[in-house]
Amino acid sequence: MAARPVSRMLQRVLRSSVRSCSSGAPVTQHRPGEPSQTAVEELSRRRQFLREHAAPFSAFLTDSFGRQHSYLRISLTEKCNLRCQYCMPEEGVPLTPKADLLTTEEILTLARLFVKEGVDKIRLTGGEPLIRPDVVDIVAQLHRLEGLRTIGITTNGINLARLLPQLQKAGLSAINISLDTLVPAKFEFIVRRKGFHKVMEGIHKAIELGYSPVKVNCVVMRGLNEDELLDFVALTEGLPLDVRFIEYMPFDGNKWNFKKMVSYKEMLDTLRQQWPELEKLPEEESSTAKAFKVPGFRGQVSFITSMSEHFCGTCNRLRITADGNLKVCLFGNSEVSLRDHLRAGASEEELLQIIGAAVGRKKRQHAGMFNIAQMKNRPMILIGG
């Protein structure tokens, strides 16, 4: 059965609960580094309300461990205007012929099907999604889907300042911008291209247009940028940013090495030496990020701990690659071609059976960083970030 969109009444209740949580009501004393009791209780009440009023969720998008997949990431292109070291091999990657990539209509057909079954968040990725000529139109078409509450995009930011006003009008509601250094010369070394100032311009344009928080994704690599952690956190003092430190992950061709990985706990220790009052924020269910805030700062920082403390148990994500393959796990090498079935004339019911079978085969957790490093998988550029 398809999930129904959350009712306006429920949305009002949730907004009211958020306001009451931030209305300045007295908060009990708590230890630095721990979420306040009031915030924890409020989040618990919201979750309980959602459980009691939830519509039945699609069986096709529920795996054998009970995880409900309401978040779909769609790669719009394999092409990119940067060559980030952790994402793409230095020599580049062989690109899929254009005829084998999903057309705009195929993307929208699959998006409609997933939303009908209960997906309420879609993120557009790549490659670099903002180099796709019809990206604004795709966002506008997605915005018309009843039940889809969030349309996000993950971008390197090079074209963001120019396109964001159009994207916002089309219905874009969330932005993640990749930025791994605040040093222009180092930026060129990491991404093998120029463009640092364009990325910063994109970040400030997003803030100017009212996006809050603007998420900044930073892949932390030992010997390259771990010395900039404090500088990134300092950005959140005056800007509504969520700086997300991502553990370096192994993908095909990125020469992953355990010694290059800086763990979440090591990063957190570094931050706490500078800001011992760093406060842990409550986490939403199925969140991939462990969130913290320096009291008094406008923004916050988060850690994506895919390697040292995986979050597979609450994963609610599915991915569709630019060539139309469904990946149920970022680190798994199992894929099924939805493109081939679409082009063979599969009915909606047949597509759902194929999707449901793939979701049903999803494993309890990924194989662990050392095993992942030995597995054959796509480079990140060909998966979709």
PyMOL commands that set and color helices and strands:
alter all, ss='L'
color gray80, all
select helices_A, chain A and resi 8-21+37-53+59-61+98-100+104-116+129-131+135-143+160-170+184-191+196-208+226-235+258-260+264-274+312-314+338-343+348-360+369-374+380-383
alter helices_A, ss='H'
color red, helices_A
select strands_A, chain A and resi 71-75+121-125+150-155+174-178+214-220+241-247+279-280+289-293+300-304+317-320+325-327+335-337
alter strands_A, ss='S'
color yellow, strands_A
deselect
rebuild
show_as cartoon
